[in-house]
């Protein structure tokens, strides 16, 4: 069964790559010309992406529960390497790269897992808040119910975590099994410190800014609230990346949304490829230009 699932994932990956290659070949002249015309936008977006990686790395260092933390530049480089490793397989294998990096710096794997889950939890919570605010002021009426549901999740999520945490503490005094595993169970229902929210919010702001710049450079009249909503959709799709580094899925979201905004197929494909290339360039520049501390 495991081998069958693995084969199916790689078949899906190959189908997506084949489809993208076919679209690129069909519209290759228009795509290349569009890339040449928007070459400066690629540099801007690459810079914004590097800032986004920096915010993620800083946020992770905040969440690591240890006094002796690795240097920021080493962490940023490990973050870029992990993102490159994500292209090698589905479900974010780069997480293992990050764990190995922190292990070399004396940080145990459970501590790294705890920080990883807390970061995902924070990202989800902030995403619900952004979706609630941006969706409520969006001009696209069908998004309003989603904004309402997101608002409820944003309010109820920390309350639910707190109630679950208190329930575990109360149950541990009456149930031996829960008492023996109290620390492990409580860990899943602890909201990370509020001070770590700022850097997570900055990641979404930078993501929205990146999309806003790219879409406007293609003469697409996207507004800032829709840029935030699109950022939430893209970030949410990475929580469970079924393809290597969400390749194909994320690009389809970019391309289809651009097509809905009135771009041609070749322009939408160029936009999606530009954003993907900016991500790869950002990873490569960080790895090449940042030297590990001695």
TORNUKE-309721 format. One record per residue (C-alpha): x negated, y, z negated; residue number from 0. Coordinates in nm, 2 decimals. Last residue first. Example, Ala and Ser with C-alpha at 12.3 -4.5 7.8 and 13.67 -1.06 7.14 Angstrom:
2
<node><u>-1.37</u><v>-0.11</v><w>-0.71</w><resi>1</resi></node>
<node><u>-1.23</u><v>-0.45</v><w>-0.78</w><resi>0</resi></node>
//
This chain:
294
<node><u>-3.28</u><v>2.93</v><w>-1.23</w><resi>293</resi></node>
<node><u>-2.97</u><v>3.09</v><w>-1.10</w><resi>292</resi></node>
<node><u>-2.83</u><v>2.95</v><w>-0.78</w><resi>291</resi></node>
<node><u>-2.88</u><v>3.17</v><w>-0.46</w><resi>290</resi></node>
<node><u>-2.58</u><v>3.35</v><w>-0.31</w><resi>289</resi></node>
<node><u>-2.62</u><v>3.43</v><w>0.06</w><resi>288</resi></node>
<node><u>-2.57</u><v>3.09</v><w>0.23</w><resi>287</resi></node>
<node><u>-2.31</u><v>2.94</v><w>0.00</w><resi>286</resi></node>
<node><u>-2.11</u><v>3.27</v><w>-0.02</w><resi>285</resi></node>
<node><u>-2.14</u><v>3.33</v><w>0.35</w><resi>284</resi></node>
<node><u>-2.02</u><v>2.98</v><w>0.44</w><resi>283</resi></node>
<node><u>-1.71</u><v>2.99</v><w>0.21</w><resi>282</resi></node>
<node><u>-1.61</u><v>3.34</v><w>0.35</w><resi>281</resi></node>
<node><u>-1.67</u><v>3.22</v><w>0.70</w><resi>280</resi></node>
<node><u>-1.44</u><v>2.92</v><w>0.65</w><resi>279</resi></node>
<node><u>-1.16</u><v>3.13</v><w>0.51</w><resi>278</resi></node>
<node><u>-1.20</u><v>3.40</v><w>0.78</w><resi>277</resi></node>
<node><u>-1.18</u><v>3.12</v><w>1.04</w><resi>276</resi></node>
<node><u>-0.85</u><v>3.00</v><w>0.90</w><resi>275</resi></node>
<node><u>-0.71</u><v>3.36</v><w>0.90</w><resi>274</resi></node>
<node><u>-0.83</u><v>3.41</v><w>1.26</w><resi>273</resi></node>
<node><u>-0.69</u><v>3.07</v><w>1.37</w><resi>272</resi></node>
<node><u>-0.34</u><v>3.16</v><w>1.24</w><resi>271</resi></node>
<node><u>-0.35</u><v>3.50</v><w>1.41</w><resi>270</resi></node>
<node><u>-0.47</u><v>3.36</v><w>1.74</w><resi>269</resi></node>
<node><u>-0.20</u><v>3.10</v><w>1.73</w><resi>268</resi></node>
<node><u>0.06</u><v>3.37</v><w>1.68</w><resi>267</resi></node>
<node><u>-0.09</u><v>3.57</v><w>1.96</w><resi>266</resi></node>
<node><u>-0.09</u><v>3.27</v><w>2.20</w><resi>265</resi></node>
<node><u>0.27</u><v>3.18</v><w>2.10</w><resi>264</resi></node>
<node><u>0.39</u><v>3.54</v><w>2.15</w><resi>263</resi></node>
<node><u>0.44</u><v>3.76</v><w>1.85</w><resi>262</resi></node>
<node><u>0.79</u><v>3.88</v><w>1.76</w><resi>261</resi></node>
<node><u>0.80</u><v>3.86</v><w>1.38</w><resi>260</resi></node>
<node><u>0.94</u><v>3.51</v><w>1.40</w><resi>259</resi></node>
<node><u>0.62</u><v>3.41</v><w>1.59</w><resi>258</resi></node>
<node><u>0.41</u><v>3.55</v><w>1.31</w><resi>257</resi></node>
<node><u>0.60</u><v>3.34</v><w>1.06</w><resi>256</resi></node>
<node><u>0.55</u><v>3.03</v><w>1.28</w><resi>255</resi></node>
<node><u>0.18</u><v>3.09</v><w>1.31</w><resi>254</resi></node>
<node><u>0.11</u><v>3.16</v><w>0.94</w><resi>253</resi></node>
<node><u>0.32</u><v>2.87</v><w>0.82</w><resi>252</resi></node>
<node><u>0.18</u><v>2.64</v><w>1.09</w><resi>251</resi></node>
<node><u>-0.18</u><v>2.74</v><w>0.98</w><resi>250</resi></node>
<node><u>-0.10</u><v>2.65</v><w>0.62</w><resi>249</resi></node>
<node><u>0.03</u><v>2.31</v><w>0.73</w><resi>248</resi></node>
<node><u>-0.23</u><v>2.25</v><w>1.00</w><resi>247</resi></node>
<node><u>-0.52</u><v>2.23</v><w>0.76</w><resi>246</resi></node>
<node><u>-0.40</u><v>2.22</v><w>0.40</w><resi>245</resi></node>
<node><u>-0.77</u><v>2.20</v><w>0.29</w><resi>244</resi></node>
<node><u>-0.77</u><v>1.84</v><w>0.43</w><resi>243</resi></node>
<node><u>-0.41</u><v>1.74</v><w>0.47</w><resi>242</resi></node>
<node><u>-0.15</u><v>1.65</v><w>0.20</w><resi>241</resi></node>
<node><u>-0.24</u><v>1.97</v><w>0.00</w><resi>240</resi></node>
<node><u>-0.03</u><v>1.95</v><w>-0.31</w><resi>239</resi></node>
<node><u>-0.07</u><v>2.29</v><w>-0.48</w><resi>238</resi></node>
<node><u>-0.19</u><v>2.43</v><w>-0.15</w><resi>237</resi></node>
<node><u>0.17</u><v>2.48</v><w>-0.01</w><resi>236</resi></node>
<node><u>0.25</u><v>2.70</v><w>-0.31</w><resi>235</resi></node>
<node><u>-0.04</u><v>2.94</v><w>-0.21</w><resi>234</resi></node>
<node><u>0.11</u><v>2.97</v><w>0.14</w><resi>233</resi></node>
<node><u>0.46</u><v>3.03</v><w>0.03</w><resi>232</resi></node>
<node><u>0.35</u><v>3.28</v><w>-0.24</w><resi>231</resi></node>
<node><u>0.14</u><v>3.47</v><w>0.02</w><resi>230</resi></node>
<node><u>0.44</u><v>3.48</v><w>0.26</w><resi>229</resi></node>
<node><u>0.65</u><v>3.63</v><w>-0.02</w><resi>228</resi></node>
<node><u>0.38</u><v>3.89</v><w>-0.09</w><resi>227</resi></node>
<node><u>0.35</u><v>3.98</v><w>0.28</w><resi>226</resi></node>
<node><u>0.73</u><v>4.01</v><w>0.29</w><resi>225</resi></node>
<node><u>0.72</u><v>4.25</v><w>0.00</w><resi>224</resi></node>
<node><u>0.45</u><v>4.46</v><w>0.17</w><resi>223</resi></node>
<node><u>0.64</u><v>4.51</v><w>0.50</w><resi>222</resi></node>
<node><u>0.55</u><v>4.33</v><w>0.83</w><resi>221</resi></node>
<node><u>0.59</u><v>4.54</v><w>1.14</w><resi>220</resi></node>
<node><u>0.37</u><v>4.32</v><w>1.36</w><resi>219</resi></node>
<node><u>0.13</u><v>4.53</v><w>1.58</w><resi>218</resi></node>
<node><u>-0.13</u><v>4.24</v><w>1.57</w><resi>217</resi></node>
<node><u>-0.35</u><v>4.46</v><w>1.34</w><resi>216</resi></node>
<node><u>-0.04</u><v>4.49</v><w>1.12</w><resi>215</resi></node>
<node><u>-0.02</u><v>4.11</v><w>1.07</w><resi>214</resi></node>
<node><u>-0.39</u><v>4.09</v><w>0.98</w><resi>213</resi></node>
<node><u>-0.39</u><v>4.38</v><w>0.73</w><resi>212</resi></node>
<node><u>-0.07</u><v>4.27</v><w>0.56</w><resi>211</resi></node>
<node><u>-0.19</u><v>3.91</v><w>0.54</w><resi>210</resi></node>
<node><u>-0.52</u><v>4.01</v><w>0.37</w><resi>209</resi></node>
<node><u>-0.34</u><v>4.25</v><w>0.14</w><resi>208</resi></node>
<node><u>-0.09</u><v>3.97</v><w>0.04</w><resi>207</resi></node>
<node><u>-0.38</u><v>3.74</v><w>-0.05</w><resi>206</resi></node>
<node><u>-0.56</u><v>4.02</v><w>-0.24</w><resi>205</resi></node>
<node><u>-0.25</u><v>4.09</v><w>-0.44</w><resi>204</resi></node>
<node><u>-0.20</u><v>3.72</v><w>-0.50</w><resi>203</resi></node>
<node><u>-0.55</u><v>3.67</v><w>-0.63</w><resi>202</resi></node>
<node><u>-0.52</u><v>3.99</v><w>-0.84</w><resi>201</resi></node>
<node><u>-0.22</u><v>3.84</v><w>-1.01</w><resi>200</resi></node>
<node><u>-0.43</u><v>3.54</v><w>-1.11</w><resi>199</resi></node>
<node><u>-0.70</u><v>3.78</v><w>-1.24</w><resi>198</resi></node>
<node><u>-0.45</u><v>3.97</v><w>-1.45</w><resi>197</resi></node>
<node><u>-0.29</u><v>3.66</v><w>-1.60</w><resi>196</resi></node>
<node><u>-0.59</u><v>3.54</v><w>-1.79</w><resi>195</resi></node>
<node><u>-0.54</u><v>3.79</v><w>-2.07</w><resi>194</resi></node>
<node><u>-0.20</u><v>3.63</v><w>-2.14</w><resi>193</resi></node>
<node><u>-0.37</u><v>3.31</v><w>-2.28</w><resi>192</resi></node>
<node><u>-0.27</u><v>2.98</v><w>-2.12</w><resi>191</resi></node>
<node><u>0.07</u><v>2.84</v><w>-2.20</w><resi>190</resi></node>
<node><u>0.05</u><v>2.51</v><w>-2.39</w><resi>189</resi></node>
<node><u>0.28</u><v>2.23</v><w>-2.30</w><resi>188</resi></node>
<node><u>0.05</u><v>1.98</v><w>-2.13</w><resi>187</resi></node>
<node><u>-0.20</u><v>2.01</v><w>-2.42</w><resi>186</resi></node>
<node><u>0.06</u><v>1.92</v><w>-2.67</w><resi>185</resi></node>
<node><u>0.07</u><v>1.56</v><w>-2.53</w><resi>184</resi></node>
<node><u>-0.30</u><v>1.51</v><w>-2.56</w><resi>183</resi></node>
<node><u>-0.32</u><v>1.66</v><w>-2.91</w><resi>182</resi></node>
<node><u>-0.03</u><v>1.46</v><w>-3.04</w><resi>181</resi></node>
<node><u>-0.13</u><v>1.12</v><w>-2.91</w><resi>180</resi></node>
<node><u>-0.15</u><v>0.94</v><w>-3.25</w><resi>179</resi></node>
<node><u>0.13</u><v>1.16</v><w>-3.39</w><resi>178</resi></node>
<node><u>0.35</u><v>1.09</v><w>-3.09</w><resi>177</resi></node>
<node><u>0.30</u><v>0.71</v><w>-3.14</w><resi>176</resi></node>
<node><u>0.37</u><v>0.74</v><w>-3.51</w><resi>175</resi></node>
<node><u>0.70</u><v>0.92</v><w>-3.48</w><resi>174</resi></node>
<node><u>0.83</u><v>1.14</v><w>-3.77</w><resi>173</resi></node>
<node><u>0.56</u><v>1.41</v><w>-3.83</w><resi>172</resi></node>
<node><u>0.46</u><v>1.40</v><w>-3.46</w><resi>171</resi></node>
<node><u>0.81</u><v>1.48</v><w>-3.36</w><resi>170</resi></node>
<node><u>0.79</u><v>1.83</v><w>-3.51</w><resi>169</resi></node>
<node><u>0.46</u><v>1.91</v><w>-3.33</w><resi>168</resi></node>
<node><u>0.60</u><v>1.76</v><w>-3.01</w><resi>167</resi></node>
<node><u>0.92</u><v>1.96</v><w>-3.03</w><resi>166</resi></node>
<node><u>0.72</u><v>2.28</v><w>-3.10</w><resi>165</resi></node>
<node><u>0.52</u><v>2.23</v><w>-2.78</w><resi>164</resi></node>
<node><u>0.83</u><v>2.15</v><w>-2.58</w><resi>163</resi></node>
<node><u>1.00</u><v>2.47</v><w>-2.71</w><resi>162</resi></node>
<node><u>0.69</u><v>2.68</v><w>-2.62</w><resi>161</resi></node>
<node><u>0.67</u><v>2.52</v><w>-2.27</w><resi>160</resi></node>
<node><u>1.04</u><v>2.58</v><w>-2.21</w><resi>159</resi></node>
<node><u>1.01</u><v>2.94</v><w>-2.32</w><resi>158</resi></node>
<node><u>0.71</u><v>3.00</v><w>-2.09</w><resi>157</resi></node>
<node><u>0.90</u><v>2.85</v><w>-1.79</w><resi>156</resi></node>
<node><u>1.24</u><v>3.00</v><w>-1.87</w><resi>155</resi></node>
<node><u>1.17</u><v>3.36</v><w>-1.76</w><resi>154</resi></node>
<node><u>0.97</u><v>3.29</v><w>-1.44</w><resi>153</resi></node>
<node><u>1.20</u><v>3.00</v><w>-1.36</w><resi>152</resi></node>
<node><u>1.51</u><v>3.22</v><w>-1.38</w><resi>151</resi></node>
<node><u>1.35</u><v>3.48</v><w>-1.17</w><resi>150</resi></node>
<node><u>1.25</u><v>3.22</v><w>-0.91</w><resi>149</resi></node>
<node><u>1.61</u><v>3.10</v><w>-0.89</w><resi>148</resi></node>
<node><u>1.73</u><v>3.45</v><w>-0.82</w><resi>147</resi></node>
<node><u>1.46</u><v>3.52</v><w>-0.56</w><resi>146</resi></node>
<node><u>1.55</u><v>3.19</v><w>-0.39</w><resi>145</resi></node>
<node><u>1.92</u><v>3.31</v><w>-0.38</w><resi>144</resi></node>
<node><u>1.80</u><v>3.64</v><w>-0.23</w><resi>143</resi></node>
<node><u>1.59</u><v>3.49</v><w>0.05</w><resi>142</resi></node>
<node><u>1.90</u><v>3.46</v><w>0.28</w><resi>141</resi></node>
<node><u>1.93</u><v>3.85</v><w>0.29</w><resi>140</resi></node>
<node><u>1.60</u><v>3.93</v><w>0.46</w><resi>139</resi></node>
<node><u>1.55</u><v>4.30</v><w>0.37</w><resi>138</resi></node>
<node><u>1.33</u><v>4.20</v><w>0.07</w><resi>137</resi></node>
<node><u>1.39</u><v>4.38</v><w>-0.25</w><resi>136</resi></node>
<node><u>1.51</u><v>4.08</v><w>-0.46</w><resi>135</resi></node>
<node><u>1.26</u><v>3.85</v><w>-0.28</w><resi>134</resi></node>
<node><u>0.96</u><v>4.06</v><w>-0.37</w><resi>133</resi></node>
<node><u>1.05</u><v>4.07</v><w>-0.74</w><resi>132</resi></node>
<node><u>1.16</u><v>3.70</v><w>-0.78</w><resi>131</resi></node>
<node><u>0.89</u><v>3.57</v><w>-0.55</w><resi>130</resi></node>
<node><u>0.63</u><v>3.76</v><w>-0.74</w><resi>129</resi></node>
<node><u>0.75</u><v>3.63</v><w>-1.08</w><resi>128</resi></node>
<node><u>0.77</u><v>3.27</v><w>-0.95</w><resi>127</resi></node>
<node><u>0.42</u><v>3.30</v><w>-0.81</w><resi>126</resi></node>
<node><u>0.29</u><v>3.43</v><w>-1.14</w><resi>125</resi></node>
<node><u>0.42</u><v>3.11</v><w>-1.31</w><resi>124</resi></node>
<node><u>0.28</u><v>2.88</v><w>-1.04</w><resi>123</resi></node>
<node><u>-0.06</u><v>3.04</v><w>-1.05</w><resi>122</resi></node>
<node><u>-0.07</u><v>3.02</v><w>-1.43</w><resi>121</resi></node>
<node><u>0.02</u><v>2.65</v><w>-1.43</w><resi>120</resi></node>
<node><u>-0.24</u><v>2.58</v><w>-1.16</w><resi>119</resi></node>
<node><u>-0.50</u><v>2.77</v><w>-1.37</w><resi>118</resi></node>
<node><u>-0.40</u><v>2.58</v><w>-1.68</w><resi>117</resi></node>
<node><u>-0.42</u><v>2.25</v><w>-1.50</w><resi>116</resi></node>
<node><u>-0.77</u><v>2.33</v><w>-1.38</w><resi>115</resi></node>
<node><u>-0.88</u><v>2.46</v><w>-1.73</w><resi>114</resi></node>
<node><u>-0.76</u><v>2.14</v><w>-1.89</w><resi>113</resi></node>
<node><u>-0.93</u><v>1.93</v><w>-1.62</w><resi>112</resi></node>
<node><u>-1.26</u><v>2.11</v><w>-1.69</w><resi>111</resi></node>
<node><u>-1.24</u><v>2.05</v><w>-2.06</w><resi>110</resi></node>
<node><u>-1.15</u><v>1.69</v><w>-2.00</w><resi>109</resi></node>
<node><u>-1.46</u><v>1.66</v><w>-1.77</w><resi>108</resi></node>
<node><u>-1.71</u><v>1.78</v><w>-2.03</w><resi>107</resi></node>
<node><u>-1.90</u><v>2.10</v><w>-1.99</w><resi>106</resi></node>
<node><u>-2.28</u><v>2.06</v><w>-2.02</w><resi>105</resi></node>
<node><u>-2.38</u><v>2.27</v><w>-1.72</w><resi>104</resi></node>
<node><u>-2.42</u><v>1.96</v><w>-1.50</w><resi>103</resi></node>
<node><u>-2.06</u><v>1.86</v><w>-1.59</w><resi>102</resi></node>
<node><u>-1.94</u><v>2.20</v><w>-1.47</w><resi>101</resi></node>
<node><u>-2.08</u><v>2.13</v><w>-1.13</w><resi>100</resi></node>
<node><u>-1.95</u><v>1.78</v><w>-1.12</w><resi>99</resi></node>
<node><u>-1.60</u><v>1.90</v><w>-1.21</w><resi>98</resi></node>
<node><u>-1.61</u><v>2.16</v><w>-0.94</w><resi>97</resi></node>
<node><u>-1.71</u><v>1.90</v><w>-0.68</w><resi>96</resi></node>
<node><u>-1.43</u><v>1.67</v><w>-0.80</w><resi>95</resi></node>
<node><u>-1.18</u><v>1.95</v><w>-0.75</w><resi>94</resi></node>
<node><u>-1.31</u><v>1.98</v><w>-0.40</w><resi>93</resi></node>
<node><u>-1.13</u><v>1.66</v><w>-0.32</w><resi>92</resi></node>
<node><u>-0.82</u><v>1.87</v><w>-0.27</w><resi>91</resi></node>
<node><u>-0.53</u><v>1.64</v><w>-0.20</w><resi>90</resi></node>
<node><u>-0.64</u><v>1.55</v><w>0.15</w><resi>89</resi></node>
<node><u>-1.00</u><v>1.48</v><w>0.28</w><resi>88</resi></node>
<node><u>-1.32</u><v>1.63</v><w>0.40</w><resi>87</resi></node>
<node><u>-1.19</u><v>1.99</v><w>0.45</w><resi>86</resi></node>
<node><u>-1.16</u><v>2.02</v><w>0.07</w><resi>85</resi></node>
<node><u>-1.54</u><v>1.98</v><w>0.05</w><resi>84</resi></node>
<node><u>-1.57</u><v>2.33</v><w>0.20</w><resi>83</resi></node>
<node><u>-1.34</u><v>2.47</v><w>-0.07</w><resi>82</resi></node>
<node><u>-1.55</u><v>2.29</v><w>-0.34</w><resi>81</resi></node>
<node><u>-1.87</u><v>2.44</v><w>-0.19</w><resi>80</resi></node>
<node><u>-1.71</u><v>2.79</v><w>-0.21</w><resi>79</resi></node>
<node><u>-1.61</u><v>2.74</v><w>-0.57</w><resi>78</resi></node>
<node><u>-1.96</u><v>2.60</v><w>-0.66</w><resi>77</resi></node>
<node><u>-2.11</u><v>2.92</v><w>-0.51</w><resi>76</resi></node>
<node><u>-1.87</u><v>3.13</v><w>-0.73</w><resi>75</resi></node>
<node><u>-1.96</u><v>2.93</v><w>-1.03</w><resi>74</resi></node>
<node><u>-2.33</u><v>2.98</v><w>-0.97</w><resi>73</resi></node>
<node><u>-2.27</u><v>3.36</v><w>-0.92</w><resi>72</resi></node>
<node><u>-2.07</u><v>3.37</v><w>-1.24</w><resi>71</resi></node>
<node><u>-2.33</u><v>3.21</v><w>-1.46</w><resi>70</resi></node>
<node><u>-2.23</u><v>2.88</v><w>-1.63</w><resi>69</resi></node>
<node><u>-2.04</u><v>2.90</v><w>-1.96</w><resi>68</resi></node>
<node><u>-2.19</u><v>2.83</v><w>-2.31</w><resi>67</resi></node>
<node><u>-1.91</u><v>2.93</v><w>-2.54</w><resi>66</resi></node>
<node><u>-1.66</u><v>2.67</v><w>-2.43</w><resi>65</resi></node>
<node><u>-1.29</u><v>2.66</v><w>-2.35</w><resi>64</resi></node>
<node><u>-1.30</u><v>2.72</v><w>-1.98</w><resi>63</resi></node>
<node><u>-1.00</u><v>2.94</v><w>-1.90</w><resi>62</resi></node>
<node><u>-1.20</u><v>3.26</v><w>-1.86</w><resi>61</resi></node>
<node><u>-1.45</u><v>3.09</v><w>-1.64</w><resi>60</resi></node>
<node><u>-1.16</u><v>2.98</v><w>-1.42</w><resi>59</resi></node>
<node><u>-1.04</u><v>3.33</v><w>-1.39</w><resi>58</resi></node>
<node><u>-1.38</u><v>3.45</v><w>-1.29</w><resi>57</resi></node>
<node><u>-1.40</u><v>3.18</v><w>-1.02</w><resi>56</resi></node>
<node><u>-1.05</u><v>3.26</v><w>-0.89</w><resi>55</resi></node>
<node><u>-1.12</u><v>3.64</v><w>-0.88</w><resi>54</resi></node>
<node><u>-1.45</u><v>3.58</v><w>-0.69</w><resi>53</resi></node>
<node><u>-1.27</u><v>3.36</v><w>-0.44</w><resi>52</resi></node>
<node><u>-1.02</u><v>3.64</v><w>-0.38</w><resi>51</resi></node>
<node><u>-1.30</u><v>3.89</v><w>-0.33</w><resi>50</resi></node>
<node><u>-1.46</u><v>3.65</v><w>-0.07</w><resi>49</resi></node>
<node><u>-1.12</u><v>3.64</v><w>0.10</w><resi>48</resi></node>
<node><u>-1.10</u><v>4.02</v><w>0.11</w><resi>47</resi></node>
<node><u>-1.45</u><v>4.03</v><w>0.28</w><resi>46</resi></node>
<node><u>-1.34</u><v>3.76</v><w>0.53</w><resi>45</resi></node>
<node><u>-1.03</u><v>3.96</v><w>0.60</w><resi>44</resi></node>
<node><u>-1.22</u><v>4.27</v><w>0.68</w><resi>43</resi></node>
<node><u>-1.47</u><v>4.08</v><w>0.90</w><resi>42</resi></node>
<node><u>-1.19</u><v>3.91</v><w>1.10</w><resi>41</resi></node>
<node><u>-1.02</u><v>4.25</v><w>1.15</w><resi>40</resi></node>
<node><u>-1.34</u><v>4.37</v><w>1.32</w><resi>39</resi></node>
<node><u>-1.31</u><v>4.08</v><w>1.57</w><resi>38</resi></node>
<node><u>-0.95</u><v>4.17</v><w>1.67</w><resi>37</resi></node>
<node><u>-1.00</u><v>4.24</v><w>2.04</w><resi>36</resi></node>
<node><u>-1.25</u><v>3.96</v><w>2.08</w><resi>35</resi></node>
<node><u>-1.01</u><v>3.72</v><w>1.91</w><resi>34</resi></node>
<node><u>-0.72</u><v>3.83</v><w>2.13</w><resi>33</resi></node>
<node><u>-0.93</u><v>3.77</v><w>2.44</w><resi>32</resi></node>
<node><u>-1.02</u><v>3.42</v><w>2.31</w><resi>31</resi></node>
<node><u>-0.66</u><v>3.34</v><w>2.23</w><resi>30</resi></node>
<node><u>-0.53</u><v>3.46</v><w>2.57</w><resi>29</resi></node>
<node><u>-0.78</u><v>3.26</v><w>2.76</w><resi>28</resi></node>
<node><u>-0.73</u><v>2.94</v><w>2.54</w><resi>27</resi></node>
<node><u>-0.35</u><v>2.94</v><w>2.56</w><resi>26</resi></node>
<node><u>-0.31</u><v>2.57</v><w>2.67</w><resi>25</resi></node>
<node><u>-0.64</u><v>2.46</v><w>2.52</w><resi>24</resi></node>
<node><u>-0.55</u><v>2.62</v><w>2.19</w><resi>23</resi></node>
<node><u>-0.21</u><v>2.47</v><w>2.19</w><resi>22</resi></node>
<node><u>-0.35</u><v>2.13</v><w>2.27</w><resi>21</resi></node>
<node><u>-0.62</u><v>2.16</v><w>2.00</w><resi>20</resi></node>
<node><u>-0.36</u><v>2.26</v><w>1.74</w><resi>19</resi></node>
<node><u>-0.14</u><v>1.96</v><w>1.84</w><resi>18</resi></node>
<node><u>-0.44</u><v>1.72</v><w>1.83</w><resi>17</resi></node>
<node><u>-0.55</u><v>1.85</v><w>1.49</w><resi>16</resi></node>
<node><u>-0.19</u><v>1.81</v><w>1.35</w><resi>15</resi></node>
<node><u>-0.16</u><v>1.46</v><w>1.49</w><resi>14</resi></node>
<node><u>-0.51</u><v>1.37</v><w>1.36</w><resi>13</resi></node>
<node><u>-0.41</u><v>1.48</v><w>1.01</w><resi>12</resi></node>
<node><u>-0.08</u><v>1.29</v><w>1.02</w><resi>11</resi></node>
<node><u>-0.28</u><v>0.98</v><w>1.13</w><resi>10</resi></node>
<node><u>-0.52</u><v>1.05</v><w>0.84</w><resi>9</resi></node>
<node><u>-0.24</u><v>1.06</v><w>0.59</w><resi>8</resi></node>
<node><u>-0.07</u><v>0.75</v><w>0.73</w><resi>7</resi></node>
<node><u>-0.40</u><v>0.56</v><w>0.71</w><resi>6</resi></node>
<node><u>-0.44</u><v>0.66</v><w>0.34</w><resi>5</resi></node>
<node><u>-0.08</u><v>0.56</v><w>0.27</w><resi>4</resi></node>
<node><u>-0.13</u><v>0.22</v><w>0.43</w><resi>3</resi></node>
<node><u>-0.46</u><v>0.17</v><w>0.24</w><resi>2</resi></node>
<node><u>-0.28</u><v>0.24</v><w>-0.09</w><resi>1</resi></node>
<node><u>0.00</u><v>0.00</v><w>0.00</w><resi>0</resi></node>
//
